Amino acid sequence: MNKYQFMRILESSLERLPSNERLDIIQDFEEHFTIGLEEGKTEEQIVNSLGSPQQIAREILATHHLEKVQTKATTGNVFRAVWAVIGLGFFNLVIVLGPFIAIASIIIAGWAVGISFIASPLLVLVNSVIFPGTFEYFDLFISMLLCGIGLFISIGMYFATRSIVNGFVRYLKFNARIVKGGLKHE
């Protein structure tokens, strides 16, 4: 593979990045080739020393998505970061996807319990409108108790969700560092 082929593959693999970041990365690799050619290396030797352009692009995209989720942790950003890290290697499919599904399930279940507890008085009132003979004050008071518990669960889930997302992002960054080249002592 020569410089032109390498750069073409790298640029097409980085299409999902903003154009200014993609341009900076392409210029950096142009500089690698310029320095390598000045040192007397051939284009093929430079390409071999750099590695696969697809793998380079996957690593850059994973880093980009991890940085983006750190600045703004939206659901879409978290999912993009997870898929980018999974794309670094098949091994990550098991190592990242398993914990992600487990953590997402716990978060969804916690929110579902909190919201259903909060909605319980409304459900008792709807039930009494549909079936007027079944209304009992005990049901209303228990549902109000559940509503209060649901509020506490929802408040707890808000803080738990933020903490879990931040922890999972740190885990993704750790995993991406390992896949890129192992733990290096800095």
PyMOL commands that place a pseudoatom at each C-alpha (Angstrom):
pseudoatom trace, name=CA, resn=MET, resi=1, chain=A, elem=C, hetatm=0, pos=[0.000, 0.000, 0.000]
pseudoatom trace, name=CA, resn=ASN, resi=2, chain=A, elem=C, hetatm=0, pos=[1.306, 3.432, -0.881]
pseudoatom trace, name=CA, resn=LYS, resi=3, chain=A, elem=C, hetatm=0, pos=[0.692, 6.846, 0.677]
pseudoatom trace, name=CA, resn=TYR, resi=4, chain=A, elem=C, hetatm=0, pos=[-2.241, 7.713, -1.571]
pseudoatom trace, name=CA, resn=GLN, resi=5, chain=A, elem=C, hetatm=0, pos=[-4.094, 4.478, -0.788]
pseudoatom trace, name=CA, resn=PHE, resi=6, chain=A, elem=C, hetatm=0, pos=[-3.378, 4.807, 2.944]
pseudoatom trace, name=CA, resn=MET, resi=7, chain=A, elem=C, hetatm=0, pos=[-4.584, 8.405, 3.091]
pseudoatom trace, name=CA, resn=ARG, resi=8, chain=A, elem=C, hetatm=0, pos=[-7.685, 7.661, 1.013]
pseudoatom trace, name=CA, resn=ILE, resi=9, chain=A, elem=C, hetatm=0, pos=[-8.699, 4.763, 3.292]
pseudoatom trace, name=CA, resn=LEU, resi=10, chain=A, elem=C, hetatm=0, pos=[-7.963, 6.781, 6.427]
pseudoatom trace, name=CA, resn=GLU, resi=11, chain=A, elem=C, hetatm=0, pos=[-9.948, 9.792, 5.229]
pseudoatom trace, name=CA, resn=SER, resi=12, chain=A, elem=C, hetatm=0, pos=[-12.951, 7.712, 4.185]
pseudoatom trace, name=CA, resn=SER, resi=13, chain=A, elem=C, hetatm=0, pos=[-12.871, 5.884, 7.533]
pseudoatom trace, name=CA, resn=LEU, resi=14, chain=A, elem=C, hetatm=0, pos=[-12.915, 9.213, 9.390]
pseudoatom trace, name=CA, resn=GLU, resi=15, chain=A, elem=C, hetatm=0, pos=[-15.956, 10.653, 7.577]
pseudoatom trace, name=CA, resn=ARG, resi=16, chain=A, elem=C, hetatm=0, pos=[-18.006, 10.681, 10.798]
pseudoatom trace, name=CA, resn=LEU, resi=17, chain=A, elem=C, hetatm=0, pos=[-15.632, 13.198, 12.393]
pseudoatom trace, name=CA, resn=PRO, resi=18, chain=A, elem=C, hetatm=0, pos=[-16.140, 16.949, 12.021]
pseudoatom trace, name=CA, resn=SER, resi=19, chain=A, elem=C, hetatm=0, pos=[-14.271, 18.262, 8.984]
pseudoatom trace, name=CA, resn=ASN, resi=20, chain=A, elem=C, hetatm=0, pos=[-11.827, 20.438, 10.955]
pseudoatom trace, name=CA, resn=GLU, resi=21, chain=A, elem=C, hetatm=0, pos=[-10.733, 17.509, 13.160]
pseudoatom trace, name=CA, resn=ARG, resi=22, chain=A, elem=C, hetatm=0, pos=[-10.491, 15.207, 10.140]
pseudoatom trace, name=CA, resn=LEU, resi=23, chain=A, elem=C, hetatm=0, pos=[-8.331, 17.788, 8.334]
pseudoatom trace, name=CA, resn=ASP, resi=24, chain=A, elem=C, hetatm=0, pos=[-5.985, 18.056, 11.353]
pseudoatom trace, name=CA, resn=ILE, resi=25, chain=A, elem=C, hetatm=0, pos=[-5.583, 14.285, 11.509]
pseudoatom trace, name=CA, resn=ILE, resi=26, chain=A, elem=C, hetatm=0, pos=[-4.921, 14.012, 7.772]
pseudoatom trace, name=CA, resn=GLN, resi=27, chain=A, elem=C, hetatm=0, pos=[-2.304, 16.780, 8.033]
pseudoatom trace, name=CA, resn=ASP, resi=28, chain=A, elem=C, hetatm=0, pos=[-0.633, 14.935, 10.916]
pseudoatom trace, name=CA, resn=PHE, resi=29, chain=A, elem=C, hetatm=0, pos=[-0.339, 11.794, 8.812]
pseudoatom trace, name=CA, resn=GLU, resi=30, chain=A, elem=C, hetatm=0, pos=[0.902, 13.812, 5.837]
pseudoatom trace, name=CA, resn=GLU, resi=31, chain=A, elem=C, hetatm=0, pos=[3.610, 15.069, 8.172]
pseudoatom trace, name=CA, resn=HIS, resi=32, chain=A, elem=C, hetatm=0, pos=[4.463, 11.462, 9.152]
pseudoatom trace, name=CA, resn=PHE, resi=33, chain=A, elem=C, hetatm=0, pos=[5.001, 10.672, 5.486]
pseudoatom trace, name=CA, resn=THR, resi=34, chain=A, elem=C, hetatm=0, pos=[7.054, 13.818, 4.876]
pseudoatom trace, name=CA, resn=ILE, resi=35, chain=A, elem=C, hetatm=0, pos=[9.367, 13.098, 7.824]
pseudoatom trace, name=CA, resn=GLY, resi=36, chain=A, elem=C, hetatm=0, pos=[9.652, 9.434, 6.858]
pseudoatom trace, name=CA, resn=LEU, resi=37, chain=A, elem=C, hetatm=0, pos=[10.548, 10.252, 3.272]
pseudoatom trace, name=CA, resn=GLU, resi=38, chain=A, elem=C, hetatm=0, pos=[13.161, 12.757, 4.475]
pseudoatom trace, name=CA, resn=GLU, resi=39, chain=A, elem=C, hetatm=0, pos=[14.691, 9.972, 6.588]
pseudoatom trace, name=CA, resn=GLY, resi=40, chain=A, elem=C, hetatm=0, pos=[15.016, 7.836, 3.461]
pseudoatom trace, name=CA, resn=LYS, resi=41, chain=A, elem=C, hetatm=0, pos=[12.134, 5.438, 4.086]
pseudoatom trace, name=CA, resn=THR, resi=42, chain=A, elem=C, hetatm=0, pos=[9.854, 4.275, 1.309]
pseudoatom trace, name=CA, resn=GLU, resi=43, chain=A, elem=C, hetatm=0, pos=[6.107, 4.898, 1.406]
pseudoatom trace, name=CA, resn=GLU, resi=44, chain=A, elem=C, hetatm=0, pos=[5.510, 1.187, 2.005]
pseudoatom trace, name=CA, resn=GLN, resi=45, chain=A, elem=C, hetatm=0, pos=[7.839, 1.195, 5.015]
pseudoatom trace, name=CA, resn=ILE, resi=46, chain=A, elem=C, hetatm=0, pos=[6.064, 4.229, 6.464]
pseudoatom trace, name=CA, resn=VAL, resi=47, chain=A, elem=C, hetatm=0, pos=[2.653, 2.601, 5.907]
pseudoatom trace, name=CA, resn=ASN, resi=48, chain=A, elem=C, hetatm=0, pos=[3.852, -0.593, 7.593]
pseudoatom trace, name=CA, resn=SER, resi=49, chain=A, elem=C, hetatm=0, pos=[5.183, 1.350, 10.578]
pseudoatom trace, name=CA, resn=LEU, resi=50, chain=A, elem=C, hetatm=0, pos=[1.900, 3.260, 10.963]
pseudoatom trace, name=CA, resn=GLY, resi=51, chain=A, elem=C, hetatm=0, pos=[-0.335, 0.194, 10.793]
pseudoatom trace, name=CA, resn=SER, resi=52, chain=A, elem=C, hetatm=0, pos=[-3.779, -0.356, 9.374]
pseudoatom trace, name=CA, resn=PRO, resi=53, chain=A, elem=C, hetatm=0, pos=[-5.617, 2.849, 8.427]
pseudoatom trace, name=CA, resn=GLN, resi=54, chain=A, elem=C, hetatm=0, pos=[-8.936, 1.242, 9.414]
pseudoatom trace, name=CA, resn=GLN, resi=55, chain=A, elem=C, hetatm=0, pos=[-7.631, 0.406, 12.906]
pseudoatom trace, name=CA, resn=ILE, resi=56, chain=A, elem=C, hetatm=0, pos=[-6.170, 3.900, 13.271]
pseudoatom trace, name=CA, resn=ALA, resi=57, chain=A, elem=C, hetatm=0, pos=[-9.551, 5.363, 12.319]
pseudoatom trace, name=CA, resn=ARG, resi=58, chain=A, elem=C, hetatm=0, pos=[-11.384, 3.112, 14.806]
pseudoatom trace, name=CA, resn=GLU, resi=59, chain=A, elem=C, hetatm=0, pos=[-9.055, 4.234, 17.591]
pseudoatom trace, name=CA, resn=ILE, resi=60, chain=A, elem=C, hetatm=0, pos=[-9.454, 7.903, 16.670]
pseudoatom trace, name=CA, resn=LEU, resi=61, chain=A, elem=C, hetatm=0, pos=[-13.245, 7.578, 16.487]
pseudoatom trace, name=CA, resn=ALA, resi=62, chain=A, elem=C, hetatm=0, pos=[-13.365, 5.789, 19.854]
pseudoatom trace, name=CA, resn=THR, resi=63, chain=A, elem=C, hetatm=0, pos=[-11.276, 8.534, 21.434]
pseudoatom trace, name=CA, resn=HIS, resi=64, chain=A, elem=C, hetatm=0, pos=[-13.451, 11.215, 19.827]
pseudoatom trace, name=CA, resn=HIS, resi=65, chain=A, elem=C, hetatm=0, pos=[-16.688, 9.649, 21.086]
pseudoatom trace, name=CA, resn=LEU, resi=66, chain=A, elem=C, hetatm=0, pos=[-15.275, 9.124, 24.584]
pseudoatom trace, name=CA, resn=GLU, resi=67, chain=A, elem=C, hetatm=0, pos=[-14.246, 12.781, 24.767]
pseudoatom trace, name=CA, resn=LYS, resi=68, chain=A, elem=C, hetatm=0, pos=[-17.656, 13.833, 23.469]
pseudoatom trace, name=CA, resn=VAL, resi=69, chain=A, elem=C, hetatm=0, pos=[-19.515, 11.766, 26.079]
pseudoatom trace, name=CA, resn=GLN, resi=70, chain=A, elem=C, hetatm=0, pos=[-17.358, 13.299, 28.814]
pseudoatom trace, name=CA, resn=THR, resi=71, chain=A, elem=C, hetatm=0, pos=[-18.355, 16.814, 27.811]
pseudoatom trace, name=CA, resn=LYS, resi=72, chain=A, elem=C, hetatm=0, pos=[-22.038, 15.995, 27.291]
pseudoatom trace, name=CA, resn=ALA, resi=73, chain=A, elem=C, hetatm=0, pos=[-23.305, 12.623, 28.528]
pseudoatom trace, name=CA, resn=THR, resi=74, chain=A, elem=C, hetatm=0, pos=[-26.462, 12.201, 26.469]
pseudoatom trace, name=CA, resn=THR, resi=75, chain=A, elem=C, hetatm=0, pos=[-27.933, 8.801, 25.730]
pseudoatom trace, name=CA, resn=GLY, resi=76, chain=A, elem=C, hetatm=0, pos=[-26.891, 9.045, 22.078]
pseudoatom trace, name=CA, resn=ASN, resi=77, chain=A, elem=C, hetatm=0, pos=[-23.324, 10.003, 22.980]
pseudoatom trace, name=CA, resn=VAL, resi=78, chain=A, elem=C, hetatm=0, pos=[-23.069, 7.082, 25.419]
pseudoatom trace, name=CA, resn=PHE, resi=79, chain=A, elem=C, hetatm=0, pos=[-24.333, 4.623, 22.811]
pseudoatom trace, name=CA, resn=ARG, resi=80, chain=A, elem=C, hetatm=0, pos=[-21.934, 5.991, 20.170]
pseudoatom trace, name=CA, resn=ALA, resi=81, chain=A, elem=C, hetatm=0, pos=[-19.033, 5.705, 22.614]
pseudoatom trace, name=CA, resn=VAL, resi=82, chain=A, elem=C, hetatm=0, pos=[-19.978, 2.120, 23.484]
pseudoatom trace, name=CA, resn=TRP, resi=83, chain=A, elem=C, hetatm=0, pos=[-20.173, 1.106, 19.816]
pseudoatom trace, name=CA, resn=ALA, resi=84, chain=A, elem=C, hetatm=0, pos=[-16.914, 2.887, 19.013]
pseudoatom trace, name=CA, resn=VAL, resi=85, chain=A, elem=C, hetatm=0, pos=[-15.090, 1.030, 21.789]
pseudoatom trace, name=CA, resn=ILE, resi=86, chain=A, elem=C, hetatm=0, pos=[-16.691, -2.270, 20.754]
pseudoatom trace, name=CA, resn=GLY, resi=87, chain=A, elem=C, hetatm=0, pos=[-15.445, -1.568, 17.210]
pseudoatom trace, name=CA, resn=LEU, resi=88, chain=A, elem=C, hetatm=0, pos=[-11.845, -1.602, 18.440]
pseudoatom trace, name=CA, resn=GLY, resi=89, chain=A, elem=C, hetatm=0, pos=[-11.885, -5.376, 18.579]
pseudoatom trace, name=CA, resn=PHE, resi=90, chain=A, elem=C, hetatm=0, pos=[-14.059, -8.481, 18.711]
pseudoatom trace, name=CA, resn=PHE, resi=91, chain=A, elem=C, hetatm=0, pos=[-12.916, -9.115, 22.279]
pseudoatom trace, name=CA, resn=ASN, resi=92, chain=A, elem=C, hetatm=0, pos=[-14.664, -5.894, 23.297]
pseudoatom trace, name=CA, resn=LEU, resi=93, chain=A, elem=C, hetatm=0, pos=[-18.000, -7.250, 22.133]
pseudoatom trace, name=CA, resn=VAL, resi=94, chain=A, elem=C, hetatm=0, pos=[-18.087, -9.432, 25.239]
pseudoatom trace, name=CA, resn=ILE, resi=95, chain=A, elem=C, hetatm=0, pos=[-16.077, -7.221, 27.580]
pseudoatom trace, name=CA, resn=VAL, resi=96, chain=A, elem=C, hetatm=0, pos=[-17.998, -3.975, 26.893]
pseudoatom trace, name=CA, resn=LEU, resi=97, chain=A, elem=C, hetatm=0, pos=[-21.419, -5.067, 25.677]
pseudoatom trace, name=CA, resn=GLY, resi=98, chain=A, elem=C, hetatm=0, pos=[-22.139, -7.443, 28.579]
pseudoatom trace, name=CA, resn=PRO, resi=99, chain=A, elem=C, hetatm=0, pos=[-21.572, -4.898, 31.367]
pseudoatom trace, name=CA, resn=PHE, resi=100, chain=A, elem=C, hetatm=0, pos=[-23.328, -2.206, 29.315]
pseudoatom trace, name=CA, resn=ILE, resi=101, chain=A, elem=C, hetatm=0, pos=[-26.479, -4.301, 28.942]
pseudoatom trace, name=CA, resn=ALA, resi=102, chain=A, elem=C, hetatm=0, pos=[-26.430, -5.227, 32.647]
pseudoatom trace, name=CA, resn=ILE, resi=103, chain=A, elem=C, hetatm=0, pos=[-25.954, -1.625, 33.779]
pseudoatom trace, name=CA, resn=ALA, resi=104, chain=A, elem=C, hetatm=0, pos=[-28.568, -0.297, 31.332]
pseudoatom trace, name=CA, resn=SER, resi=105, chain=A, elem=C, hetatm=0, pos=[-31.043, -2.917, 32.568]
pseudoatom trace, name=CA, resn=ILE, resi=106, chain=A, elem=C, hetatm=0, pos=[-30.486, -1.939, 36.195]
pseudoatom trace, name=CA, resn=ILE, resi=107, chain=A, elem=C, hetatm=0, pos=[-30.939, 1.748, 35.393]
pseudoatom trace, name=CA, resn=ILE, resi=108, chain=A, elem=C, hetatm=0, pos=[-34.099, 1.133, 33.359]
pseudoatom trace, name=CA, resn=ALA, resi=109, chain=A, elem=C, hetatm=0, pos=[-35.551, -1.127, 36.063]
pseudoatom trace, name=CA, resn=GLY, resi=110, chain=A, elem=C, hetatm=0, pos=[-34.862, 1.448, 38.786]
pseudoatom trace, name=CA, resn=TRP, resi=111, chain=A, elem=C, hetatm=0, pos=[-36.506, 4.225, 36.805]
pseudoatom trace, name=CA, resn=ALA, resi=112, chain=A, elem=C, hetatm=0, pos=[-39.481, 1.984, 35.964]
pseudoatom trace, name=CA, resn=VAL, resi=113, chain=A, elem=C, hetatm=0, pos=[-40.034, 1.164, 39.642]
pseudoatom trace, name=CA, resn=GLY, resi=114, chain=A, elem=C, hetatm=0, pos=[-39.754, 4.822, 40.679]
pseudoatom trace, name=CA, resn=ILE, resi=115, chain=A, elem=C, hetatm=0, pos=[-42.138, 6.044, 37.994]
pseudoatom trace, name=CA, resn=SER, resi=116, chain=A, elem=C, hetatm=0, pos=[-44.670, 3.269, 38.588]
pseudoatom trace, name=CA, resn=PHE, resi=117, chain=A, elem=C, hetatm=0, pos=[-44.664, 3.990, 42.336]
pseudoatom trace, name=CA, resn=ILE, resi=118, chain=A, elem=C, hetatm=0, pos=[-45.191, 7.695, 41.632]
pseudoatom trace, name=CA, resn=ALA, resi=119, chain=A, elem=C, hetatm=0, pos=[-48.115, 6.880, 39.300]
pseudoatom trace, name=CA, resn=SER, resi=120, chain=A, elem=C, hetatm=0, pos=[-49.813, 4.494, 41.774]
pseudoatom trace, name=CA, resn=PRO, resi=121, chain=A, elem=C, hetatm=0, pos=[-52.263, 7.078, 43.269]
pseudoatom trace, name=CA, resn=LEU, resi=122, chain=A, elem=C, hetatm=0, pos=[-53.355, 8.008, 39.764]
pseudoatom trace, name=CA, resn=LEU, resi=123, chain=A, elem=C, hetatm=0, pos=[-53.920, 4.343, 38.955]
pseudoatom trace, name=CA, resn=VAL, resi=124, chain=A, elem=C, hetatm=0, pos=[-56.043, 3.884, 42.104]
pseudoatom trace, name=CA, resn=LEU, resi=125, chain=A, elem=C, hetatm=0, pos=[-58.170, 6.891, 41.128]
pseudoatom trace, name=CA, resn=VAL, resi=126, chain=A, elem=C, hetatm=0, pos=[-58.557, 5.640, 37.547]
pseudoatom trace, name=CA, resn=ASN, resi=127, chain=A, elem=C, hetatm=0, pos=[-59.554, 2.232, 38.915]
pseudoatom trace, name=CA, resn=SER, resi=128, chain=A, elem=C, hetatm=0, pos=[-62.184, 3.833, 41.178]
pseudoatom trace, name=CA, resn=VAL, resi=129, chain=A, elem=C, hetatm=0, pos=[-63.633, 5.758, 38.208]
pseudoatom trace, name=CA, resn=ILE, resi=130, chain=A, elem=C, hetatm=0, pos=[-63.839, 2.644, 36.052]
pseudoatom trace, name=CA, resn=PHE, resi=131, chain=A, elem=C, hetatm=0, pos=[-65.055, 0.387, 38.887]
pseudoatom trace, name=CA, resn=PRO, resi=132, chain=A, elem=C, hetatm=0, pos=[-66.761, 2.710, 41.433]
pseudoatom trace, name=CA, resn=GLY, resi=133, chain=A, elem=C, hetatm=0, pos=[-67.609, -0.045, 43.913]
pseudoatom trace, name=CA, resn=THR, resi=134, chain=A, elem=C, hetatm=0, pos=[-63.972, -1.062, 44.457]
pseudoatom trace, name=CA, resn=PHE, resi=135, chain=A, elem=C, hetatm=0, pos=[-62.697, 2.196, 46.002]
pseudoatom trace, name=CA, resn=GLU, resi=136, chain=A, elem=C, hetatm=0, pos=[-61.190, 1.853, 49.449]
pseudoatom trace, name=CA, resn=TYR, resi=137, chain=A, elem=C, hetatm=0, pos=[-59.316, 4.493, 51.410]
pseudoatom trace, name=CA, resn=PHE, resi=138, chain=A, elem=C, hetatm=0, pos=[-56.711, 1.902, 52.372]
pseudoatom trace, name=CA, resn=ASP, resi=139, chain=A, elem=C, hetatm=0, pos=[-55.725, 1.485, 48.707]
pseudoatom trace, name=CA, resn=LEU, resi=140, chain=A, elem=C, hetatm=0, pos=[-55.488, 5.257, 48.297]
pseudoatom trace, name=CA, resn=PHE, resi=141, chain=A, elem=C, hetatm=0, pos=[-53.286, 5.672, 51.379]
pseudoatom trace, name=CA, resn=ILE, resi=142, chain=A, elem=C, hetatm=0, pos=[-51.012, 2.770, 50.402]
pseudoatom trace, name=CA, resn=SER, resi=143, chain=A, elem=C, hetatm=0, pos=[-50.679, 4.212, 46.895]
pseudoatom trace, name=CA, resn=MET, resi=144, chain=A, elem=C, hetatm=0, pos=[-49.790, 7.612, 48.394]
pseudoatom trace, name=CA, resn=LEU, resi=145, chain=A, elem=C, hetatm=0, pos=[-47.129, 5.887, 50.508]
pseudoatom trace, name=CA, resn=LEU, resi=146, chain=A, elem=C, hetatm=0, pos=[-45.809, 4.195, 47.364]
pseudoatom trace, name=CA, resn=CYS, resi=147, chain=A, elem=C, hetatm=0, pos=[-45.824, 7.580, 45.616]
pseudoatom trace, name=CA, resn=GLY, resi=148, chain=A, elem=C, hetatm=0, pos=[-43.562, 9.003, 48.318]
pseudoatom trace, name=CA, resn=ILE, resi=149, chain=A, elem=C, hetatm=0, pos=[-41.255, 5.995, 48.107]
pseudoatom trace, name=CA, resn=GLY, resi=150, chain=A, elem=C, hetatm=0, pos=[-41.268, 6.385, 44.312]
pseudoatom trace, name=CA, resn=LEU, resi=151, chain=A, elem=C, hetatm=0, pos=[-40.147, 9.992, 44.638]
pseudoatom trace, name=CA, resn=PHE, resi=152, chain=A, elem=C, hetatm=0, pos=[-37.204, 8.923, 46.786]
pseudoatom trace, name=CA, resn=ILE, resi=153, chain=A, elem=C, hetatm=0, pos=[-36.365, 6.103, 44.363]
pseudoatom trace, name=CA, resn=SER, resi=154, chain=A, elem=C, hetatm=0, pos=[-36.493, 8.520, 41.403]
pseudoatom trace, name=CA, resn=ILE, resi=155, chain=A, elem=C, hetatm=0, pos=[-34.242, 11.040, 43.156]
pseudoatom trace, name=CA, resn=GLY, resi=156, chain=A, elem=C, hetatm=0, pos=[-31.837, 8.233, 44.005]
pseudoatom trace, name=CA, resn=MET, resi=157, chain=A, elem=C, hetatm=0, pos=[-31.965, 6.933, 40.432]
pseudoatom trace, name=CA, resn=TYR, resi=158, chain=A, elem=C, hetatm=0, pos=[-31.119, 10.392, 39.100]
pseudoatom trace, name=CA, resn=PHE, resi=159, chain=A, elem=C, hetatm=0, pos=[-27.896, 10.500, 41.092]
pseudoatom trace, name=CA, resn=ALA, resi=160, chain=A, elem=C, hetatm=0, pos=[-27.202, 6.796, 40.534]
pseudoatom trace, name=CA, resn=THR, resi=161, chain=A, elem=C, hetatm=0, pos=[-27.650, 7.207, 36.778]
pseudoatom trace, name=CA, resn=ARG, resi=162, chain=A, elem=C, hetatm=0, pos=[-25.200, 10.109, 36.674]
pseudoatom trace, name=CA, resn=SER, resi=163, chain=A, elem=C, hetatm=0, pos=[-22.636, 8.193, 38.747]
pseudoatom trace, name=CA, resn=ILE, resi=164, chain=A, elem=C, hetatm=0, pos=[-23.041, 4.975, 36.768]
pseudoatom trace, name=CA, resn=VAL, resi=165, chain=A, elem=C, hetatm=0, pos=[-22.711, 6.774, 33.424]
pseudoatom trace, name=CA, resn=ASN, resi=166, chain=A, elem=C, hetatm=0, pos=[-19.545, 8.550, 34.607]
pseudoatom trace, name=CA, resn=GLY, resi=167, chain=A, elem=C, hetatm=0, pos=[-18.117, 5.269, 35.913]
pseudoatom trace, name=CA, resn=PHE, resi=168, chain=A, elem=C, hetatm=0, pos=[-18.972, 3.450, 32.704]
pseudoatom trace, name=CA, resn=VAL, resi=169, chain=A, elem=C, hetatm=0, pos=[-17.308, 6.192, 30.637]
pseudoatom trace, name=CA, resn=ARG, resi=170, chain=A, elem=C, hetatm=0, pos=[-14.154, 5.766, 32.741]
pseudoatom trace, name=CA, resn=TYR, resi=171, chain=A, elem=C, hetatm=0, pos=[-14.396, 2.003, 32.128]
pseudoatom trace, name=CA, resn=LEU, resi=172, chain=A, elem=C, hetatm=0, pos=[-14.707, 2.610, 28.370]
pseudoatom trace, name=CA, resn=LYS, resi=173, chain=A, elem=C, hetatm=0, pos=[-11.656, 4.882, 28.409]
pseudoatom trace, name=CA, resn=PHE, resi=174, chain=A, elem=C, hetatm=0, pos=[-9.694, 2.274, 30.377]
pseudoatom trace, name=CA, resn=ASN, resi=175, chain=A, elem=C, hetatm=0, pos=[-10.753, -0.427, 27.922]
pseudoatom trace, name=CA, resn=ALA, resi=176, chain=A, elem=C, hetatm=0, pos=[-9.843, 1.727, 24.924]
pseudoatom trace, name=CA, resn=ARG, resi=177, chain=A, elem=C, hetatm=0, pos=[-6.383, 2.417, 26.411]
pseudoatom trace, name=CA, resn=ILE, resi=178, chain=A, elem=C, hetatm=0, pos=[-5.790, -1.306, 26.876]
pseudoatom trace, name=CA, resn=VAL, resi=179, chain=A, elem=C, hetatm=0, pos=[-6.876, -2.133, 23.328]
pseudoatom trace, name=CA, resn=LYS, resi=180, chain=A, elem=C, hetatm=0, pos=[-4.744, 0.663, 21.845]
pseudoatom trace, name=CA, resn=GLY, resi=181, chain=A, elem=C, hetatm=0, pos=[-1.549, -0.563, 23.391]
pseudoatom trace, name=CA, resn=GLY, resi=182, chain=A, elem=C, hetatm=0, pos=[-1.881, -1.755, 26.920]
pseudoatom trace, name=CA, resn=LEU, resi=183, chain=A, elem=C, hetatm=0, pos=[-1.337, 0.145, 30.106]
pseudoatom trace, name=CA, resn=LYS, resi=184, chain=A, elem=C, hetatm=0, pos=[1.663, 2.394, 29.826]
pseudoatom trace, name=CA, resn=HIS, resi=185, chain=A, elem=C, hetatm=0, pos=[3.335, 3.880, 32.824]
pseudoatom trace, name=CA, resn=GLU, resi=186, chain=A, elem=C, hetatm=0, pos=[3.242, 7.611, 32.266]
for i in range(1, 186): cmd.bond("trace and resi %d" % i, "trace and resi %d" % (i + 1))
show_as sticks, trace
zoom trace
